[in-house]
Amino acid sequence: MRFLGELDQRLFTRVATARVPGADPALTRLSRSADHGRLWLGAATGLAALGGRTARRAALRGTGSLALASLTVNTLVKWSARRPRPLLELVPQIRHLTRQPHTTSFPSGHSASAAAFATGVALESTRYGALIAPVAAAVAFSRVYVGVHYPGDVLAGMAIGAGAAVLTCRWWPPRQVNPERERPPARAPALPDGDGLVVFINSRAGTGAPAAPLPPAVLLAELLPRAELVERGPDDDFAALLDRAVLRAVELGGALGVYGGDGTVNAAARAAARHGLALAVFPGGTLNHFALDVGVPHLEDTASAVVRGEAVAVDIAVAAPLACEASDTDIEFLNTFSIGLYPDLVRLRERLERRWGKRPAAALALIRVLRIATPVDVRLGGHPRRLWLLFAGNGRYVPDGFAPAFRPRLDDGLLDLRLIEGDHRLARTRVAVSALLGALGRSRVYRAERVPWVQADGLRGTDTFAYDGEVAPAAGAFRLEKRHRALVVYRPAVPGNEIAQQARLAALAARYRRQRRGRRFPANGGPSVPEE
């Protein structure tokens, strides 16, 4: 330890006596700008305001990592180490901060915050992380350069900050940027400029989504000028208008497109599969789970795949009532199916996750819902069970614990079955505590397995099923199964560049505003299906 202390002092002396032309005022101002995390909170605000979905996730994780690192350093480590600050005798007066810090020296809180924010951003996006990292490194170096920390303080702070960012993955795993791309391609027609594509636009979907920079019909007409657009108006019947778009696509021998949220995509996917049409998904909802998991996070991704005829086949999952049931209507779902408390849980989680992040919001929502929920009784595979929740995902979700986030692929032929048992002693308390600790996946009240199918009967305690954001009457006996690779979906073989796409979108929005002022742009953004 004595050797390390002497080495730390020698390194500090070398930096303190160094002369870097032009660096004195710049590094001093940079060091002050990071006080109380102001620099990083400003960067997070900029990312959230100017970037896309990935940028917003990066800003949120970076801010959460910063908060965790600051809490650890300022309430625990500093008060246990109590290392005095370096003497300023060797540091030129021009570098001295206006207000010298009064806390102890080890570790550097500024360095911890910088490393936490940069690492948190990089966990979500390597591109944005590469932009933030040099600034974070400069802030960390500046703390030695202005004479308020030893190099060892800075290195320890950076280690704590990076560790805090990695720790957030326990509660909120980073989303995979692109799904697995080794899946075999599926046949889909290449439609230059969208010729033969009929797009059903439900712009009323996803009211909680961030405002688009320009109307979807305008953007789609720009991306695919020969596509036919069927836009739902305030008084239009959803099912009738979708049927019209489907029949037109069949008549043209082309493909069906859909703009909207997961519920709209579900309806269009079922229609496309029935008629043997390839589906082009243009994400326009609040969450867009299916579009993100397929690999088309932006409208430009889908348009590129349509032009080139690049596609993959995905599974459709089915909840089929058994023969003894009066109803013979199958429930087809692309994302999730559930019985029990999950529908209420999802609605509450979505309200909380913008503030807390998905994993903490899911834990808090679970605690609240469990206070008023009652378990349901059902037989699974002939075995009676009492459950708080039966959740089935169309494909394997990750992480393996609670609050599943995304699916690496959608053609694995498996259902992701997750159960929360309701007949254990103190089941509610155990579920709540495990969820808060991020350890529900190891709890005895939680079960998870991947199966190709499962049969259920004797359902009591609920009269509804929830699937892909919709609700349907429950059947007392049903079978959950998969239709393997039953739907062809357009997806580019090579992932797009989000930064370039955002720049293109901003440029197009600016051009649209100029053209609207000059009244030279069609009011509806493009052609529509001709009247019959």
Salt bridges, closest charged atoms under 4 A:
GLU6 OE2 - ARG2 NE 3.38
ASP8 OD2 - ARG83 NH1 2.99
ASP24 OD1 - ARG95 NE 3.32
ASP35 OD1 - HIS110 NE2 2.73
GLU124 OE1 - ARG57 NE 3.14
GLU124 OE2 - ARG61 NE 2.80
ASP153 OD1 - ARG83 NH1 2.79
ASP153 OD2 - HIS149 ND1 3.55
GLU180 OE1 - ARG409 NH1 3.44
GLU182 OE2 - ARG409 NH1 3.69
ASP195 OD2 - ARG226 NH2 3.14
GLU222 OE1 - ARG511 NH2 2.72
GLU228 OE1 - ARG248 NE 2.83
GLU251 OE2 - ARG248 NH1 2.98
ASP293 OD1 - ARG175 NH2 2.55
ASP293 OD2 - ARG407 NE 2.90
ASP315 OD2 - LYS482 NZ 3.13
ASP315 OD1 - HIS484 ND1 2.93
ASP330 OD2 - ARG483 NH2 3.25
GLU332 OE2 - ARG483 NH1 2.14
ASP344 OD1 - ARG347 NH2 2.42
GLU353 OE1 - ARG349 NE 3.50
ASP377 OD1 - ARG386 NE 3.01
ASP400 OD1 - ARG450 NH2 3.00
ASP411 OD1 - ARG409 NE 2.85
ASP411 OD2 - ARG485 NH1 3.12
ASP412 OD1 - LYS482 NZ 3.84
ASP416 OD2 - ARG418 NH2 2.94
ASP416 OD2 - ARG450 NH2 3.38
GLU421 OE2 - ARG385 NH2 2.49
ASP457 OD1 - ARG379 NH2 2.54
GLU481 OE1 - ARG479 NE 2.76
GLU531 OE2 - ARG244 NH2 3.88
